[in-house]
Amino acid sequence: MTEHAQAKHPSIGTLIAVFVALLVLLGATVAVAEVDLGGPWNFAAAFAIASIKAALIVLFFMNIRYSTPLSRLVAFAGLFWLAILFALTFADYLTRGWLAVTATW
């Protein structure tokens, strides 16, 4: 096998460190669920923790960090498309209160 054909992989130590980080973030998720931070801060904290966990899983366990630029581009395009879908859904949800809905039965 040539040097260019060898695939890079994270070391066992890196995978264990990521696993421990995921366990710590799991504990943080449980703690945020149990504590009332007031207002929208519970959602913001839970969303931030979930985003970090998803990034760790994608980067290390799905090997995006060590993959080819094309694979990284495809992963980024998928995340960008997901962000567009969330933004459009959230925009629709926010504009629902503008309409006066009355039943005409």
Secondary structure by P-SEA (a helix, b strand, c coil): cccccbbbbbcaaaaaaaaaaaaaaaaaaaaaaacccccaaaaaaaaaaaaaaaaaaaacccccccccaaaaaaaaaaaaaaaaaaaaaaaaaaacccccccccc
